[in-house]
């Protein structure tokens, strides 16, 4: 065999070895690839995608880190990110979403007004943190753990109600329930109730009847005066303070 043939065979074997060598896939999914996937799924231009947070963690324990993504797309409204997901690379090397069970509505019953939710990873667990227009820090957080095939709920942490002049566990209307979960409003409710009861004791019997009716009317229209929207805390604050000042002047 000639030296030329030997060299040719060596080159051929080298090429075959390169072709048979598996293509290395990065342990972390590149941000650009994530952007392209989100754009395709939401029928948006990649230029319109804004990733607000991106974390990595190896939930499956296979040495490759899944991507925990929150992003804004061309479909985003006035709330927070409209994409919150966990992306993994499938056997075909394409990106796929890992299953996260939807939140039970009963776990979100202490949220009031417009809000948003976002995903993050903390100490190896996935957490969905919910916000609303109350100004509270993380009023609801749902924690998940990896089961081997999907995420399952591990823990639900909800903010608790504050003491008010009424029993919050029996509150039926949105305004009653919402006031229970904002400390400043609950405090104003207690202040008003104490002032009302103290004033009631000083009134003659003839005036007490009309005074009670006035207070009941004020309570009855409270929800209509302050709908649960983006500014409901400010509205209730003003509404309570106005009534408190009124009682102090009587």
C-alpha positions in Angstrom: 0.0 0.0 0.0 1.4 3.4 -1.0 2.1 6.2 1.5 -0.6 8.2 -0.3 -3.2 5.5 0.3 -2.2 5.2 3.9 -2.6 8.9 4.4 -6.0 8.8 2.7 -7.2 6.1 5.0 -6.0 7.9 8.0 -7.9 11.1 7.0 -11.0 8.9 6.3 -10.9 7.3 9.7 -10.5 10.7 11.4 -13.5 12.1 9.6 -15.6 9.0 10.5 -14.5 9.4 14.2 -15.6 13.1 14.1 -19.0 12.2 12.7 -19.6 9.5 15.2 -18.6 11.7 18.2 -21.8 13.0 19.9 -22.4 16.7 19.6 -21.8 18.3 23.0 -24.8 20.2 24.3 -24.2 23.0 26.9 -25.3 22.2 30.4 -27.2 25.5 30.5 -29.7 26.4 27.8 -28.5 29.6 26.1 -30.6 32.7 26.6 -30.8 33.3 22.9 -32.3 29.8 22.3 -34.9 30.5 25.1 -35.8 33.8 23.5 -36.3 32.1 20.1 -38.5 29.4 21.7 -40.7 31.9 23.6 -41.1 34.0 20.4 -42.2 30.9 18.4 -44.6 29.7 21.1 -46.3 33.1 21.4 -46.1 34.1 17.7 -44.0 37.1 18.4 -40.8 38.6 17.0 -37.7 37.6 19.0 -37.0 41.4 19.3 -40.2 41.8 21.3 -39.2 39.2 23.9 -37.8 40.6 27.1 -36.6 38.0 29.7 -37.0 39.6 33.1 -35.3 36.8 35.1 -33.5 33.6 34.2 -32.3 31.0 36.8 -30.8 27.6 36.3 -31.1 24.4 38.4 -30.6 20.7 37.8 -34.0 19.5 39.0 -33.8 16.2 37.2 -30.3 15.5 38.5 -28.9 14.5 35.1 -26.1 17.1 35.0 -28.1 19.4 32.8 -29.6 22.5 34.2 -33.2 23.4 33.5 -34.1 27.1 32.8 -36.5 28.9 35.1 -37.8 31.7 33.0 -40.0 34.8 33.4 -40.5 36.9 30.3 -42.6 39.6 28.6 -43.8 39.0 25.1 -45.7 41.0 22.5 -48.9 39.8 24.2 -48.1 41.2 27.6 -50.7 43.5 29.1 -50.2 45.9 32.0 -49.5 43.2 34.6 -46.3 41.3 35.1 -44.6 38.8 32.8 -46.9 36.7 30.8 -44.5 33.8 30.5 -43.4 31.9 33.6 -42.1 28.4 32.9 -39.4 25.8 33.3 -37.6 24.7 30.2 -35.6 21.5 29.7 -33.9 19.9 26.7 -35.7 16.8 25.5 -34.1 13.7 24.0 -34.4 15.2 20.6 -32.4 18.2 21.9 -35.4 20.5 21.4 -36.7 22.6 24.3 -39.8 21.5 26.2 -41.8 22.8 29.2 -41.8 20.8 32.4 -45.2 20.3 33.8 -46.3 22.5 36.7 -49.8 21.9 38.1 -52.1 25.0 38.0 -52.8 26.7 41.2 -55.9 25.7 43.2 -58.1 28.8 43.2 -58.6 28.3 46.9 -54.9 29.0 47.4 -55.4 32.4 45.7 -58.4 33.6 47.6 -56.4 36.1 49.6 -55.3 38.0 46.5 -57.1 41.2 45.8 -57.0 43.5 42.7 -54.7 43.3 39.7 -51.6 41.2 40.2 -49.0 39.0 38.6 -47.0 35.8 39.3 -43.4 34.8 38.7 -41.2 31.7 39.1 -37.9 31.3 40.8 -35.8 28.6 42.4 -34.7 28.6 46.0 -32.8 25.8 47.8 -33.6 23.3 45.1 -37.3 24.0 45.1 -39.4 25.8 42.5 -41.6 28.7 43.9 -44.5 30.6 42.2 -44.8 33.9 44.0 -48.0 35.9 43.5 -48.6 39.6 44.0 -51.6 41.8 44.0 -52.4 45.5 44.4 -52.4 45.5 48.2 -48.8 46.4 48.5 -48.0 43.2 50.5 -44.8 41.3 49.9 -45.5 37.9 48.4 -49.0 37.4 49.8 -49.1 33.9 48.3 -46.2 31.6 47.5 -46.7 28.1 46.2 -43.6 25.8 46.5 -43.0 22.8 44.2 -40.6 19.8 44.3 -39.6 17.6 41.4 -41.3 14.2 41.5 -39.1 12.6 38.8 -41.6 13.3 36.0 -43.2 16.6 36.9 -43.4 19.2 39.6 -45.8 18.6 42.5 -47.0 21.1 45.2 -44.9 20.8 48.3 -46.1 23.8 50.4 -48.4 26.7 50.2 -47.6 29.9 52.2 -50.4 32.5 52.4 -50.5 35.8 54.3 -52.8 35.7 57.3 -55.6 38.2 58.2 -55.1 40.9 60.8 -57.6 41.6 63.6 -60.5 43.8 62.7 -63.8 44.9 64.3 -65.5 41.9 62.7 -64.7 38.2 62.3 -62.6 37.9 59.1 -63.4 34.1 58.8 -67.0 35.0 58.3 -66.4 37.9 55.9 -68.5 37.4 52.7 -67.9 40.6 50.6 -64.8 41.6 48.8 -64.3 44.8 50.7 -64.7 43.0 54.1 -62.2 40.3 53.1 -59.7 42.7 51.5 -59.5 45.0 54.6 -58.6 41.9 56.7 -55.3 41.4 54.8 -53.9 44.9 54.9 -52.5 45.9 58.3 -53.0 49.6 57.9 -56.6 49.1 56.9 -57.3 46.7 59.7 -55.9 49.2 62.1 -58.1 52.0 60.8 -61.1 49.6 61.1 -60.4 49.0 64.7 -59.8 52.7 65.3 -63.1 53.6 63.8 -65.0 50.9 65.7 -63.5 52.1 69.0 -64.4 55.7 68.2 -67.9 54.7 67.1 -68.6 52.7 70.3 -67.3 55.4 72.5 -69.4 58.0 70.8 -72.5 55.8 71.0 -72.3 55.6 74.7 -72.4 59.4 75.1 -75.6 59.9 73.0 -79.1 60.0 74.3 -81.4 57.2 73.3 -83.2 59.2 70.7 -79.9 60.0 68.9 -78.5 56.5 69.1 -81.0 55.0 66.7 -80.1 57.5 63.9 -76.4 57.2 64.8 -76.5 53.4 64.3 -78.3 53.9 61.0 -75.7 56.3 59.8 -72.9 53.8 60.6 -74.7 51.0 58.9 -75.2 53.1 55.8 -71.5 54.0 55.7 -70.6 50.3 55.9 -73.2 49.3 53.3 -71.8 51.6 50.6 -68.1 51.0 51.5 -67.6 48.4 48.8 -69.3 50.6 46.1 -67.2 53.6 47.2 -64.0 51.6 46.9 -64.0 48.9 44.3 -61.2 46.4 44.4 -59.0 47.7 41.7 -55.4 49.0 41.4 -55.9 51.8 44.0 -58.2 50.1 46.5 -55.9 50.4 49.5 -55.6 54.2 49.0 -59.3 54.5 48.5 -60.2 52.6 51.7 -57.6 54.6 53.6 -59.2 57.9 52.6 -62.7 56.5 53.1 -61.9 55.4 56.7 -60.0 58.6 57.7 -62.9 60.7 56.4 -65.3 58.9 58.6 -63.0 59.0 61.6 -62.5 62.7 61.3 -66.3 63.1 61.0 -66.9 61.2 64.2 -64.3 63.2 66.0 -66.0 66.4 65.1 -69.4 65.4 66.3 
